[in-house]
């Protein structure tokens, strides 16, 4: 594991650090803009007073914090591998470029001593999972990784109700950030409630401190809705989702290829609306995660 000097310095000085996944660079955004947006996400963390640490696997090493060359490789390498926890050993052994998912980023960040993690949307239970057993590795990983994960809920492409049930079963903590409604990634309200509400970054940090005092091993999911006025038009969202699910079935896409396929479908069929929403929400999540990391770094132990 190679931790960037800037990240090591921040940890040594007791400053806030925020982990960022790299799958959003390689699979979540168009290649032409992904590296630029990745730096904008890091800049949002910096503006909040924290230090960003984008995570990836390069040349047989886990990298915590990427320089420009490394980030460009993750963004543009056509052979980059979407790397969840089960893939990490093979990715490291073969030396390929690996982009980390929520599950693997959370795990590696925790190994590096980073307690706050920002992403776009959490993975979850897929529609039709009763037959396919298709559930994101993000959920069980968070049951054993004590980080604060800031996200815009789960993608509306998933079975949100079933995902919330699994989070409860796995004892993964869940708070809505200034909302009683669980967000659905592109939209602010998925139609489901959250069990708890946090009204400030300091309150999230206090919740993490109490969880640490109890020795709880699970993550705390901080569900932060896309900024008001930035969500997709609901009719456009619903029409696009219906068409995307039909195409998914007709083309036989399954497993870890499902989410990239559906995201690409949304980007292609919404005239850029979904892409802009994706960028807006992840920048907002990065800013909030940075504020939480600052509070956690300064909070009494």
N, C-alpha and C positions, 0 to 999 in steps of 0.2 A: 504494500500500500504506500503510495506516494502522496503526502499531504502538502499542498502548496504553501510556500513560505508565508504568504499573506494570511492564510487560515491558521497556521501554527502560531503566528504572531498574535492574532486576535485571541486565540485560546489562551495563550500565555498571559496576555494582558487582561483577561477576564471580560472581553467584549463579546457581543452577540454574533453568532454565526448561523447562517441558514443554508441547509442543503437544498440542492435543486437537481431534479432528475434530468437525464439526457435523452430519454425516449421522445420527449416533446420536440427535441431538436431534430432527431432522425426520422421519426414516424408521425409526429403530430402536426407538423407544419410543412408547407411547401419548401423544397430545398433552396429555392432562390432567396427566400427571406428568413430561413430558420436561424442562421448564424447571427444575423442582425437582431432578430427578436430575442434570441438567447442573451445577447449582451444587454438588451433593454430590460430583460427580467433581472439580470444581475444589477443593473443600475437602479432598479426600483428597490432592491434590498439595500443598496448602499445609501440611498436617500433617506431610508428609515434609520440609519445609524449602525446597521449591522454589516457583516462581511459575507458575500455569497460564496458558496462552495458547490459548483456544478460537478456531478459525479459521473464517471464513465470508466470503461476498461480499455486500455490501450497498450499494445506491445507486451502483453502478459502481466500488466500491473494495474491495480485499482488506482484511479486518480481521483483525489478529493480536491477539486479546484482545477480548472482548465485554463491554460494560456491560449492565445489566439490560434496558434497552429493546431493544438489538440481539439479545440472547439470546432475549427473548420473541418477537420477530418471526420468528426462525428456527424457534422451537418451534411457532408458531401460524399462520403465514401459509399458507393452503391452496395457494398457487401456488408455494411454495418448490421450487427445482429441485435435484435431486440432481446435483452438479457434480463430474465427474471432470476429469482434465487436459484432455481434448479440448474440454470444455464451457466452460472458463474464459474464453476470449476472447469468446464469444457472451454469456455471463452478464454479463461486465463491460460489454460494448457496449450491451446492452439494459437494464441497470439493474435486473434482477430480483433477487430474493433467492436466493442460491445456498448450499446446504449442501455442504461439502467432504467428499469421500470420503478413504479412506486414501491413494490415489495423489496427489490434489491437495493434501491437507493436508501430506503429507510433503514435496512439492515446495515449497510455499509456506513451510513452516516452515524448510526449509533455506535458501531465499532470504532469510529474515529472520534467519538466523544461529542458529536453534534446532536442536539436535542430538538431542533426545530427544522421542519422540512416544508417547503412550499411546492405545490404542483397545480395542475389545472383541475382535473377531476379524478376522483378515486375509482378504481376498478370495482366490479361487483358481480352479482349473480346475473347471468345472461338470461334473456327471455327464452323460454323453452327448456330451462335447466332441469326441469323435472324428468325430461327424457335424455338430455345430452350430458347432464352433470357438469355443465360448463360454468365454472365459477372462477373469478380472477384469483390468482395467488396473492393479490394484495391483502385480501381479508384475513386469511390465516397468518400471514406474515405480521400483520399489525397486532395480532393477539399475543405476540412475543417480543414486540419492539417498542420500548417506552419513549416514543417521540411525540411531539405535538405536530400533527399534520394539517396544514392549512390547505383547503381545497374548496372548489365550488360545488360541493356535494358529489354525486355520481352522475355520469353521463345519462341523459334521458333515453339513450339507446338501450339501457339495461332495464332489468326488473328491479325498480327502486324499492318497492315494498319488501321483496324477498331479501334484497341487500341489507336493508335496515334490520330485518329479523336476524340475519346472520351476524351483523355487528353486535346485536344484543346478546345472542347466544355465545359469541366469542368474548364477551365482556370488554369490548373495545369502547372506550369512552367517546361520547358524542355531545358536542355543544353547538348550537347555532350562534353565529356571531351577529349580534344585534337583530336576530330574527327568531321567531318561533316556528318558521316553516323551513323544511329541508329543501335546499336548492337542487335544481336539476340541470346544472352545468350551463347550457345555453339559456335557460329560463330561471327566474328567481324562485319560483315556487313549484315544487314537484307534485304538490298535492298531499304531502306527508308532513307530520309534525316532528320536532326534535324534542328530546326529553329535558334539555337544559339550555339556557341562554347565557352567553357571556357578553357583557356590555363594553368591555375595554380589553386592550392587550394585557393590562395589569391583572385583570381578573383571570384571564387564561393562564398567565404565569403563576398566579396563586393556586389555581386548580392543579397545575402540573406539580407544584411544590408539595401540595397535600397528597397527591398520588404517589410521589416519590417517597414521602414519609411513611406511607403504608406499604411500600415495596411492590406496588402493582406493576406487572410486567407489560401491560397492554399500552397501545398508543392512545392518544387523545385526538380524535378527529374534530377539527374546527371547521364547521361548514359555513363558508363565507359566500353569500350570494353575489352573482355578477352585479357590478354597480348599477344602481337605479338608472333607467333610461338607456342602458346598453344591451339589454337582453334582446334576443331575436323576436321578431313578430311571431306571435303564438300560432297563427294559422299557417304561416310559412313553415315553421318548425314542425307542426303536426303532419302537414302534407309531405314534407321531405322525409320525415322519419318513417312514415308508412311506405313510401317508395323504396327507401333504403332497406327496410326489413324484407320487402318482397325480393329485391335484387340479391340480398344476402342468401336467402333461401334458394333462389333459382340457380345461383352460381356455386352453391355448396361450400361457402366459406365457413371455416370453423376454427376453434382454438384461439391462439394468440393473434391470428390474422383478422379476427372479427372487428376489433376496435379500430385498427388502422383503416380497414375497408370502409367502415361506416363514417369515420371522420372524413376520409377522402370524398365519399359520396356527398356529405354535407357541404364540403368546400366547393365541390364542382357544381352543385345544383342550387345554391342559394345566392349566386352572384356576389360572393365574398362576404355575405352577412355572417355566416357561421365562423369564418376565419377571423373576422374582426372581433366577434364576441369571444372567441377563444383567446385572442391576444389580450383583450380588455380584462378578462377575468383572471388570467394568470398573472398579469402585471399587478392587479389589485391584491391577489393572494400573496405575491412576493413582498409587497409593501407591508401588509399586515403581519406576515411571518417575521419580517425584520423588526417590527415594533415589538412583537412578542419575544423575540430573541434578546432584544435589548432589555426588556423587563425581567426576563429570566436571568440574565447576566448580572443585573443590579439588585435583584430581590434577595432578601436575607435568607440564609440557608437554615 
